[in-house]
Amino acid sequence: MRRLIAIAIVLSFSGELFAQKKDLNYLKYSVEEAPEWSALFKRSSGWFGGDGIYTIPLNAPENRFAGAAGKTLFLFSDSMIGTIIGDSLQDGSRMIHNSVAVLNGNKPLPENMEFHWKKNEKGEAETLFEPLTPSTQKDDYYWLGDGFVNPQLNNALYIFGYRIHNVSEGAFGFREVGNTLIKIPAGSKPPFSDYQQMDTPFFLKDEDGDIGSFGAGIFVNTKDSGAPSPDGYVYIYGVRGKAKNLLVARVKPEDFERFKRWRFWDGKSWNANINKAAVLTNAVSNELSVSPLPDGRYALVFQVNGIGTTVGLRLGSSPVGPFGPIIKIWDSSKDAEEKTYIMYNAKVHPSLSAPGELLISYNVNSVDFLRDLKKNPYLYRPRFIRVKLL
């Protein structure tokens, strides 16, 4: 009996060593532009620009390629609504703070994509999700984080909402002031008039004003989601501070609204104290993704340092790492048609990624937004690349 126990311990230890020895430095791949996906968002009427670009499969597993009957929800934060004639932006365009679109099928066909936002009594575009929680302050608005459909809670759709407040003029004159969760009941259709919202305790701020928030990315590691090695948890990633430090929490899907049941990885174990959350790695972006690879490793995809021309990937041996060095998979310098253009928030879209591939988007914007939008009204939209695993 002792010999069997000893063998079991050795096998367990060997398994841990094997996991630790996964190559986190090298990925064999090729990469190319995915122009058909980029073109899907080059539009001249209605929605013609936005950022954020999270995708949520509405009727298919989170981690599997959507079929021809699939429906995928696209989430956008700041969005432009209006008309472009030729290359000229027409008067009357307006920015709203979030919108959505639904794609039918798994191909980037314009006729299968429908955009949604609210409208006022005059028919003018208005923001889809507006903050209205006990912690909401006057003039707060939502940018949207990641989300998923939760089969364990009546197939409700959950989306993280970041409460944002403008504090000054200029391209970066905003500040996140709170973290919320938006809940949409199953069967609800845009513009989601029956959504609910709740404040969460997942916003961090220390004495030096260093802030952090959860919802930057979600990895659903359950059997229902199609995850290859399910452990039954939902992993929620957070980003903190100027160093863009990555944090992670996890919770059983049935406990998603029971915030006291969330646990945070402290580097050794899962801790109930959010302030004990360990830094997994750094230099990530405020929007990102973690995806399982066929060989058992995990791909953390992000824009290096948050804003820049490099789309980066770190390999992990598990959903909580350890993560290896940055592998620079794409240089988006060609999108910087003007010196004022910026690229940010790269991420994978698992349900739109064919087997053996990673479909990745990143945002393009400008620090001189109004001037550059007038010169090039098509600039403010996602660009896509395709990574093929070899």
C-alpha positions in Angstrom: 0.0 0.0 0.0 2.8 2.4 0.9 4.5 1.6 -2.4 1.3 2.4 -4.3 1.0 5.7 -2.4 4.6 6.5 -3.2 4.1 5.7 -6.9 1.0 8.0 -6.9 3.0 10.8 -5.4 5.8 10.4 -7.9 3.3 10.4 -10.8 1.6 13.5 -9.4 4.9 15.2 -9.0 6.0 14.2 -12.5 2.7 15.6 -13.8 3.4 18.9 -12.1 7.0 18.9 -13.6 5.5 18.2 -17.0 3.1 21.1 -16.7 6.0 23.3 -15.6 8.2 22.2 -18.5 5.7 23.2 -21.1 7.6 25.4 -23.6 6.4 29.0 -22.8 9.0 30.6 -25.1 8.1 29.4 -28.5 5.1 29.1 -30.7 5.1 27.7 -34.2 2.7 29.8 -36.3 2.0 31.9 -39.3 0.1 35.2 -39.3 -1.7 37.2 -42.0 -4.3 39.9 -42.3 -7.9 38.9 -42.2 -9.2 41.7 -44.6 -12.7 40.2 -44.9 -13.3 40.7 -41.2 -11.8 44.2 -41.2 -14.0 45.1 -44.2 -17.2 44.0 -42.3 -16.8 47.1 -40.1 -16.1 49.6 -42.9 -19.6 51.1 -43.2 -21.0 54.3 -44.5 -24.4 54.5 -42.9 -25.6 54.0 -39.3 -22.9 52.5 -37.2 -19.6 53.5 -38.8 -17.1 53.3 -36.0 -16.4 52.0 -32.5 -14.0 50.3 -30.2 -14.2 47.6 -27.6 -15.0 44.6 -29.9 -15.8 41.7 -27.6 -17.7 38.8 -29.0 -20.1 36.4 -27.2 -21.7 33.4 -28.9 -25.4 33.5 -28.0 -26.4 29.9 -29.0 -23.1 28.0 -29.2 -20.3 26.9 -26.8 -17.9 29.7 -25.9 -14.7 27.9 -26.9 -15.8 26.2 -30.2 -16.0 27.5 -33.7 -19.6 28.7 -34.3 -21.5 26.9 -37.0 -23.6 28.3 -39.9 -26.6 28.6 -37.5 -24.5 30.5 -34.9 -25.4 33.9 -33.5 -22.6 36.1 -32.2 -23.1 39.2 -30.2 -20.5 42.0 -30.7 -20.0 44.5 -28.0 -18.7 48.0 -28.7 -17.9 50.9 -26.3 -17.8 54.4 -27.8 -19.5 54.2 -31.1 -20.1 56.6 -34.0 -23.5 56.8 -35.7 -24.0 58.8 -38.9 -23.5 58.9 -42.7 -20.4 59.0 -44.9 -20.8 59.9 -48.6 -17.7 59.2 -50.6 -15.0 59.9 -48.1 -16.8 62.8 -46.4 -18.5 62.6 -43.0 -21.9 64.2 -43.1 -23.2 66.6 -40.6 -25.4 65.1 -37.8 -23.1 62.2 -36.8 -22.9 61.6 -33.1 -21.0 59.5 -30.6 -22.8 57.2 -28.2 -21.0 55.3 -25.4 -21.9 51.7 -26.3 -23.7 49.7 -28.9 -24.0 46.1 -30.1 -24.3 44.0 -33.3 -25.4 40.5 -34.0 -23.8 38.3 -36.7 -25.7 35.4 -38.0 -23.5 32.5 -39.0 -19.7 32.4 -38.9 -18.7 34.3 -42.0 -18.1 38.1 -42.2 -21.0 38.9 -44.5 -22.4 42.4 -44.3 -25.9 41.2 -45.0 -25.7 38.9 -41.9 -24.6 41.7 -39.5 -27.1 43.9 -37.8 -26.1 46.8 -35.5 -28.2 48.1 -32.6 -28.4 51.1 -30.3 -31.2 53.1 -28.7 -33.1 56.0 -30.2 -34.8 59.0 -28.6 -38.2 60.4 -29.6 -36.5 62.3 -32.5 -35.0 59.1 -33.8 -31.5 60.2 -32.8 -29.0 57.6 -31.7 -28.5 57.1 -28.0 -26.4 54.9 -25.8 -27.6 51.3 -25.3 -26.6 50.6 -21.7 -26.8 53.5 -19.2 -25.5 53.3 -15.6 -28.2 53.3 -13.0 -26.9 51.6 -9.8 -26.7 52.9 -6.2 -23.0 53.9 -6.8 -23.7 55.7 -10.1 -22.9 59.4 -10.1 -24.2 62.1 -12.4 -22.7 62.0 -16.0 -21.2 58.5 -15.5 -21.4 56.3 -18.6 -20.5 52.7 -19.5 -17.7 51.2 -21.5 -18.2 47.5 -21.9 -16.0 44.6 -20.7 -16.1 41.0 -21.6 -19.2 38.8 -21.1 -20.7 35.3 -21.6 -23.9 33.4 -21.6 -24.3 31.4 -18.3 -26.2 28.1 -18.8 -26.1 27.5 -15.0 -28.1 30.7 -14.4 -31.0 30.3 -16.8 -28.8 31.2 -19.8 -28.6 34.8 -18.7 -26.1 37.0 -20.6 -23.6 38.7 -18.3 -21.5 41.7 -19.4 -19.1 43.8 -17.4 -19.8 47.5 -17.4 -17.1 49.9 -16.4 -18.4 53.2 -15.0 -16.5 56.0 -16.7 -16.4 59.7 -15.8 -14.9 62.5 -17.8 -12.5 64.5 -15.7 -10.8 66.8 -18.2 -10.6 67.7 -21.9 -8.4 65.8 -24.3 -8.0 62.2 -25.6 -7.4 60.7 -22.1 -9.6 63.0 -20.0 -11.6 60.1 -18.5 -11.3 57.9 -15.5 -12.9 54.6 -14.5 -14.8 55.0 -11.2 -16.5 51.7 -10.7 -17.2 48.2 -11.9 -20.7 46.8 -12.5 -22.3 43.7 -14.0 -25.1 43.9 -16.6 -27.5 41.0 -16.7 -29.7 40.3 -19.7 -32.3 37.5 -19.5 -32.4 34.7 -22.0 -34.4 35.5 -25.1 -34.1 39.3 -24.8 -33.3 41.0 -28.0 -31.5 44.3 -28.7 -31.9 47.0 -27.6 -32.3 44.9 -24.4 -34.9 47.1 -22.6 -35.2 44.5 -19.8 -31.5 44.4 -18.7 -30.6 44.6 -15.0 -27.3 46.0 -13.5 -25.5 45.7 -10.2 -22.5 47.3 -8.6 -19.6 44.8 -7.9 -16.7 45.0 -5.5 -14.3 44.3 -8.3 -12.9 47.8 -8.7 -9.6 48.5 -6.9 -8.1 51.9 -6.0 -5.1 52.4 -3.6 -3.9 55.5 -1.7 -1.7 56.5 -4.7 -4.7 56.5 -7.1 -3.5 53.3 -8.8 -6.7 51.6 -10.1 -7.7 48.1 -11.3 -10.8 46.4 -12.5 -12.0 42.9 -13.5 -13.7 42.0 -16.7 -10.9 42.6 -19.2 -11.3 39.0 -20.4 -13.2 35.9 -19.5 -12.3 32.3 -20.0 -15.2 29.9 -19.4 -13.5 26.6 -18.4 -16.5 24.4 -18.3 -17.7 21.4 -20.2 -20.7 23.3 -21.6 -18.3 25.9 -23.0 -16.3 23.3 -25.0 -13.1 23.9 -23.0 -10.6 21.1 -23.7 -9.7 20.6 -20.0 -12.7 21.9 -18.0 -12.4 22.4 -14.3 -15.9 23.9 -13.9 -14.8 27.5 -13.2 -15.2 30.8 -15.0 -11.9 32.8 -15.0 -12.2 36.5 -15.0 -9.1 38.6 -15.7 -8.4 42.1 -14.3 -5.8 44.7 -15.2 -4.3 47.1 -12.6 -2.1 50.2 -12.8 0.2 51.9 -15.3 2.3 48.7 -15.5 -0.8 46.9 -16.9 -0.5 44.1 -14.4 -2.7 41.1 -15.0 -4.8 39.6 -12.2 -7.3 36.8 -12.2 -10.3 35.6 -10.2 -12.5 32.5 -10.6 -15.9 31.4 -9.5 -18.4 28.6 -10.3 -20.8 29.7 -13.0 -23.8 29.1 -10.7 -22.2 31.5 -8.2 -21.5 34.3 -10.6 -23.7 36.8 -8.9 -22.6 35.7 -5.4 -19.6 38.0 -5.2 -18.4 36.7 -1.8 -17.8 33.3 -3.4 -15.3 34.7 -5.9 -11.7 33.8 -5.2 -8.5 35.5 -6.4 -5.2 33.8 -7.3 -2.6 35.0 -4.8 0.3 33.2 -6.4 -0.1 30.0 -4.4 -3.8 29.5 -3.7 -7.3 30.9 -4.3 -7.9 33.7 -1.7 -11.1 35.4 -0.7 -9.3 38.7 -0.3 -9.2 40.7 -3.6 -6.3 42.8 -2.2 -4.2 39.6 -2.1 -4.5 39.1 -5.9 -1.1 38.3 -7.3 0.4 39.8 -10.5 0.4 37.1 -13.1 2.4 39.1 -15.6 2.5 42.7 -16.9 2.5 44.9 -20.0 -0.9 43.7 -21.1 -3.8 45.8 -22.4 -7.1 46.7 -20.7 -8.9 44.4 -23.0 -7.4 40.9 -23.7 -8.1 37.2 -24.0 -7.0 33.9 -22.7 -7.6 30.9 -25.0 -6.7 27.2 -24.7 -4.4 25.9 -27.5 -4.6 22.3 -28.9 -1.3 21.3 -27.2 -2.5 22.1 -23.7 -1.0 25.6 -23.4 -2.9 28.8 -23.1 -2.6 31.9 -25.3 -2.8 35.3 -23.5 -3.3 37.9 -26.3 -3.1 41.6 -25.9 -1.7 44.9 -27.2 1.8 45.3 -25.6 1.7 48.0 -22.9 -1.9 48.8 -23.6 -1.3 51.1 -26.5 1.2 50.6 -29.3 1.8 48.9 -32.6 2.6 45.4 -31.3 0.1 42.7 -30.8 1.6 40.4 -28.2 1.1 36.8 -27.1 2.3 35.1 -23.9 2.1 31.3 -23.5 0.8 30.0 -20.2 0.9 26.5 -18.7 -2.6 27.0 -17.2 -5.3 29.7 -17.1 -3.3 31.4 -14.2 0.1 30.9 -15.7 2.9 31.0 -15.3 3.2 33.0 -18.5 6.2 33.2 -20.7 7.8 36.2 -22.4 6.1 38.3 -25.0 6.0 36.8 -28.5 5.5 39.7 -30.9 3.0 38.2 -33.4 2.0 41.4 -35.4 3.2 44.8 -36.1 0.3 47.2 -36.9 2.5 50.1 -37.9 0.8 50.2 -41.3 -2.4 51.2 -39.7 -0.7 54.4 -38.3 -1.5 56.4 -41.4 -1.1 59.5 -39.3 1.2 60.1 -36.3 -1.8 60.7 -34.2 -3.3 57.2 -34.8 -3.1 54.6 -32.0 -3.7 50.9 -31.8 -4.9 49.1 -28.6 -6.8 46.2 -26.9 -6.0 43.2 -29.1 -7.9 40.0 -28.3 -8.9 36.6 -29.7 -12.5 35.8 -30.7 -12.7 32.0 -30.0 -16.1 31.3 -31.5 -15.1 32.9 -34.8 -11.7 31.2 -34.9 -11.6 28.2 -37.2 -9.9 25.1 -35.8 -6.2 25.6 -35.6 -6.5 29.4 -35.9 -6.9 32.5 -33.7 -8.9 35.3 -35.1 -7.6 38.5 -33.4 -8.9 42.1 -33.5 -7.3 45.3 -32.4 -8.7 48.8 -32.3 -7.6 51.8 -34.3 -8.3 55.4 -33.0 -6.7 58.8 -32.8 -5.5 61.1 -30.1 -6.8 64.0 -32.3 -10.1 62.2 -32.8 -12.4 64.9 -34.3 -9.8 66.3 -36.8 -8.7 62.8 -38.0 -12.2 61.5 -38.2 -13.1 64.3 -40.5 -10.1 63.6 -42.7 -10.7 59.8 -42.6 -14.1 58.8 -41.3 -13.3 55.1 -41.7 -10.4 55.1 -39.3 -12.3 54.3 -36.1 -13.0 50.6 -36.4 -11.3 47.2 -35.6 -8.7 45.6 -37.8 -8.3 41.8 -37.8 -5.5 39.3 -38.2 -5.5 35.5 -38.4 -2.9 33.4 -36.6 -2.5 29.8 -37.9 -1.0 27.3 -35.5 1.5 25.1 -37.2 
